[in-house]
Amino acid sequence: DMQYRKLGVSDLKVSAVGLGTWAVGGGPWWGDSDDQESIRAIQAAIEAGITLIDTAPVYGFGHSEEIVGRAIQGRRDKVVLATKCGLWWDDATGAFHFRQGDYTVRRSLDPRTLRIEIENSLRRLGTDRIDLWQTHAQALEPFKTPISDTMACLMDLRQEGKIREIGVSNCTPAQMDEYRASGVIVSNQPRYSLLDRTIESDLLPYCREHNIAVLAYSPLEQGLLTGKIGMDTAFTAEAFRNKLPWFAPEKRQKVLDMLAGWRALTQKYNCSLSQLVIAWTLAQPGLTVALCGARKVANAIENAGAGSIVLAPEDVALIRRDAEAIAPLSVS
């Protein structure tokens, strides 16, 4: 059965496999989504034991949140709903982050914009509370709101019952020290995978020491570690995957060769490559949740199945050795 784990110092328990809904938002990076299929995938994930659903306003500029909201109608109490704040596109407040289509996205953790964001997210998600509200990207000059000001606002919203717990994302230990000086954070959401283990140097040990849950995004490297993307798979010019170094042909071949070498392991655990990689991720000390994206029912169910697989220590070590051979250090 699915493993459930405590979210840091909070009372919240979450499934070890969480559902990521970045691609559900569609847009040029991901291509159009079939919204009805996305809703079915979210509902299938819940039925398969996934309780943590992670979204963000910027995913499709509200679209992902709206689809999640539709999917959880009548199921709200079965899920731990996580969304984010701090990427803002309504006015010129904040430091420039990126431009997409007609939208200019800025980083703002100013209390004024946070209070607007929480109401927008509650409305789109069709709920009266967010279980985990995470700062999506940290503030930058020339709009660097002091973390103590941001945190005071977040703690107020928690007191008001609009959010249950506060988390951060893409946040350094030094920044987490500032957050912790002004309130309680229960989680951090960094990028982490077999191929990108950067956080093992400082972030993961810090979070273990301070009992902060780690929710890993991109553990399957946007699908590359599923084994379903071959050498001949091509993406549209704007696709996000084209920006990732591991998708370049010479690197992609190394990954596919590594995956091919794990056939005996997938037979031993009677699982798919995706499930093997997710289970490896969940075996890392201090790693609480693997956030796996899915827009199709079959993928949602497959990902959920990884949450019940416990790998033997020697197999965890073998997979790491193979990964270190092709990815000795982090890949930015």
C-alpha positions, 0 to 999 in steps of 0.5 A: 500500500501507499506509504504516508509520511508526516509533513515536517512538524505539522499534523498533516500526513501526505502520500509519499507520491504526490501529483504535480500539475504543472503540465495540466496548465497547458501552454506553450511549454507543455502543449495543449491539455485535454482538460477532461482527461486531466480531471480524470487523471487527478481523480484516478490519482486520488483513488490510487492513494495519492493525497497530495496535489501540488499546483500553482497559479502560474501553471497556465495562468490559473488554468491548472488551479481551476482544473484541480478545483473541478477535479476535487469537487466532492473530494476536498477532504480526501486531499492535501491541497498545495499551491504557491504564491509569489509569481505575480502578473497583475501589475508591475510589482516585483522583480522580472522573472519571465515573459510568456505570451501576453503575460509578464511574470514577476517575483513578488512576496509583498503582503499586498500581492499575497493577500490578492493571490490567496483569494484568487487561489481559493476561488479557482480551487473552489475551497475555503482553505489551502492546506500548504501554501508555498512561496514559489520563488524567492524575492529579488532586488529591487523588490526584495520584500524582507522575509520577515514581512512576507512571513508575518503575512503568511502567519496572519493568513494561517491564523485566519484559517485561509492556509493550514501550513506554510512551505517554501520552494527553491529556497536556500538554507540561509533563506530558510533560517530567515523564514524560521526566525519569523514563524513555522515552515513545514516544507521546501520544494526543490528540484531533485532527481537521480540525475540532479542531486545538488540538494544532497550537499546542503539542503537535504541535510538542513531539512533533515536536521530541522524536520522540514519535509522535502517535496522533490519536483521533476524526479522523473526529469520531465519523463526522461527517466520513464524510459518512454522517451526514445532517441527519436522523440522530438518536441516542439520548438517551445517545449520546456524539455528542449531547455534541459541538458539531459535531453541533448542527444549524446546525454540522452543516449547515456540515460537510456543505456543506464535505464536499459541496464535495470531490467533485472531490477524492474523484474525483481520488483515487478514494476516499471522503470518510472516506478523504480526511479520514484521508489529510489527517490523515496528511499533517500534519507530526508526526502519526503515526497516525490511530486510526479506529473500526470495528465493521463489516467494510466500515468497517474495510476502508474506513479501512485503504484511506486508509493508502495515499493520499498527497495532493498538497500543494495539496490538503492546503492546500485542505482546510485552508482549507475547514476553517479557514473553518468552524472557525477555532479549536479547538472544545472 
